[in-house]
Amino acid sequence: MATPAQWLAGARPRTLPAAVVPVAVGTGVAISYGAVNWWRAAVALLVALVLQIGVNYANDYSDGVRGTDEARVGPLRLVGSRVATPRSVLLAAFGCFLAAAVAGLTLVVATGAWWLLIVGALAIAAAWFYTGGSRPYGYRAFGEISVFVFFGLVAVAGTTYVQMERLPWLAVAAAVPVGLLACALLVVNNLRDIATDGPAGKRTLAVVLGDTRTRVLYVVCLLLPFVIALGLAFARPFAALTVLALPLALLPARAVRDGGNGRALIATLQHTGRLQLAFGLLFTIGLAL
């Protein structure tokens, strides 16, 4: 039976910036229009967090029962390392999805925007079918697209919408750099696992592109958000504050450019998450001001 510490590790806390940052940025947009609603922002954060944890447990379960995780070099996987039963991890994933659905329903009721039910259902379906089902799209190089859409566009724009009950252009524009940084987390994670994912039949985008081009993609996802933020500074001048986070991009970019692989990329994943948090905080402040 897995210990609480192992369940926590299985939730992959280092990936949680991907859930926190888009909600913060979407709230920053709402503040800039004088329409922030703090309780709705808090519920949106809860939805994002439990959905992210649910994705991680679902991924752990699906990869574990397929045997994909048996030779991986990354952090603990509950099913792959046999510290938890597949059934218990599956129930944990579905419990998270249920919690996200219930929390999301309160926002649907509050806004009266019933079409958000469709968005929520699509988000949960995307979370499960990333590695679940008979034809998981994460095994067919579509993972980054899903991350960009749901942890970028949908999360930022959705957070703004549930507070303002309308969708300004700034929410969509601000979602792009957020989505790119979320993609960077997945790209470096999959870069680390190329050697084991390919033989296991998991054709991630990194496996399809190959080592060299995946490294280029990672650097682009890491640095392009700064260019976009500077472009938005013409409308929101303080968005330029994001350049203060640029030094945090140099270490992971250099590590990937110089050929780091295997366990060395675990630290790069941590640095990417740290950059994402710093960029998100500065971007949120810049938009709010």
N, C-alpha and C positions, 0 to 999 in steps of 0.2 A: 504493500500500500504506500502510495506517495505521501511524503511529509508535506506540511504547509509550505515549507521553503521550496520544495520541488514543484508544487503547484504554482507558486509565485514565479519560479524560473520558467515554467511551461507557459505562463501568460506572456512571456517575453516583454518585460517592462521597458526595455530599451527601445521598443518600437512605438511606445505610447506617445512620443512627441508627434507622430503622424496623426493622432487623434486630437491632441490638445491645440496644436498650432492653427489648423483651419478654423476652429471655433473661436479662438482668440482673434484671428484676423477678421473673420466675419463680424465679430462684435465691434472691432475697431472701426469697420465701415459704418456700422449702425451708429456708433458714437459720433462719427464725423458728420452725420446727417441729423444729429440731435434726437435720435429715435431709439436709444438703447433700452432694452427691457431685460433686467438682470436675471429674473427668475427663469425666463425663457432661454437665456444664454446658458444658465446653469444646467437646465434640462438637456439642451442641445449638447453640452459637454458630456453629460452622463451617457447619452445615446452614443456619441462617438467613441467614448472609452470602452463601454461594454461591447460595442460592435467590434472594435479592434481586438479586444481580448477574445471574443468569440471567434473571429477569423483565425487567431493564433492557435486556439484549441482545435478548431476544425481542421486546420492545416496539419497540426500534430497528429490528429486521428487519421486523416486520410493518407498522409505520407507514411505513417507508421504501419497501417494495415497493408499498404502496398509494398512495404519493405524499402522504400526510398531512403529512409533515415538511418538505415543500419550501419552505413559506413561514413556518415557525415562528420565534419570537423567542427561544426558550430556548437552553440550552447545546448544544454540538456533538452531532449525531446522525451516526453512522458511515455508515449507508446513505443517509440523506437528503442528506448533504453530499458523498456519493460518494468519501469517503476510504477506504472499505473495501467489498469486494464483499458483496452480500447473502448469498452462500453462507458466507463466512468468519464473518460475524456470527451466522448461524444455527448454525453449528458451535460457536461460542463459547457460545451460549445452551444448546445441548444438552449441551455439555461440563460446564457448571455444573449442569444438572439431574442429570446422571449422578453428579457428585461429591456432590451433596446426597443422592441416593438411596443411594450407597455408605456415606456417613457415617451417614445415618439408619438403615441396616440394622444397623450396629454397636449402636445403641441398642435396636433391636428384639430383637436376640440377647441383649443384656445384661439386658433387662427380662423377656424371654419373652412380651411383650405383642404377639402377632402381628397383632392388629387395628390396630396402629400403621402397618402396611404400607398399609392402606386410607387412613389419614389422610395419609400421605406421598404416595401416588398422587394423592389429591384436591388436595393442595397443588401438586404439579407440574402437574397438569391445569389448575388455576386460574391458575397462572403463565403457561402457554402460551396458553390460550384467552382471556386478558384482551384481547389484540389479535390473536391468531392464529386460524387456522381461517376458515371461510366466514362464521360468524356470531359474531364476537368480542363478549363481553358488556361489555367496556369501552366499546364503541361504542353500547351500549344502556343506559347510565346505571346499571350494576350494579357499577362499579369500587369505589366506596366500601364497599359491602356486603362484597365479597370482602376488601378490605384490613382492615376491622374484624374479620372472622372469622379470617383467617389470620395477620395481623400483630398481632392483639390476642388474641382468645380462644384460638386454637389454639397460637400461639407461647408465650404465658405459661403457659397450663395444661399444654401439652405439656412445657415445660421443667421445670415442677414435678413432673409425673408421672414423667418418666424418672429423676428423682432420688429421689423418695419412693415410687414405685410405688403411689401412691394419689393421689386428687385432692381436697384440702381445699377448703372453700368459699371461702377467702381467695384461692386462685389464680384462681378464676373472677371474683370481685369485682374483684381487682386488674387483671385483663385489660381491663376496660371502659375506664378512663381511658387505658390504653396504646393500645388500639384507636382511641379517639377522636383522639388526637394523631397517630397514623399516618394517619388519614383527613384530618386538617388539612393534612398535606403534599400529599396528592393533590388536595384541594379547591383549594388555592391554586395548584398547578401547572395544574389544568384551568381555573381562573379566568383565569390569564394567557393561556391558549390558546383562549379562547372565540372570538375573532375569526377564527382559522384553522381550528379544529376543526369549527365549524358548516358552513362552505362545503365542507369536505373530506368531509362525511358522517359525521363522528365525533360522535355524539350522547352526549357525556359527561353526567354529572349536572349539571355547570355549564351546559352548553348547554341542557339541558331546563329547569332552574330559572330561567335568566337571570342577568344580572349582579347585580342587587340582592339576590335571595334567596340566591345563592351566597355573597355577602359575609356575610350573616347566618349561614349555615351554618358558614362558616369560623370566625367568632368564637365560635359555640357549641362547636364541636369544640376550640377553643383553651382556653376557660375552664371548661367543664363538668368536665374532669378534676380541677380543683382542688376543686370542690364535692364530687365523689365521694371524693377522697382525704381530705378533712376528715370526711366521713361515716365512712370506715373508721377514723379516729382514735379512735372510740369503742371499737374492738376492738384496734387497734394505735396507741397514742397518738403515736408518733413519725412516723406517716404524715403528720402535720401539718407536718413539715419541708418538704413540697412547696411551701408558701406562699412559701418563700424564692426560688423560681423565678418567682413571679408577675410581678415587674418585667420579666422577659424576654419576657413575653407582651404587654406593653403596646405596644411598638414595632410588631410585626407586626399586631396587632389594629387599631392606629390607622392604619397604612398601608392596610390593606384597607378599613376603615370610611371613610376619606377619599377613596376612589376611585382608588387606585394601580392601574396596569395595565401591560401590556406588559413591557418590560425592568425597570421599577421593581419588579415582583413577583419577579424573580430574587433580589434581596436579601431580600425577605420570605420566600421559600422557605428561604434560608440561615438566617434568624432563627428560622424555625419548627423547623428541624432542631436548632439550638442549644438552643431551649427544650425540645424533646423529650429531648435528652441530659441537660440539667440536671434536668428533672422526673424522668426515669428514674433518675438517680443518687440524688437525694434520696429518691425513693419506695422504691428498693431498700434504702437505708440505714435508712429509717424502718420498713419491714417487718421487716428483719433484726433491728433492735433490739427 
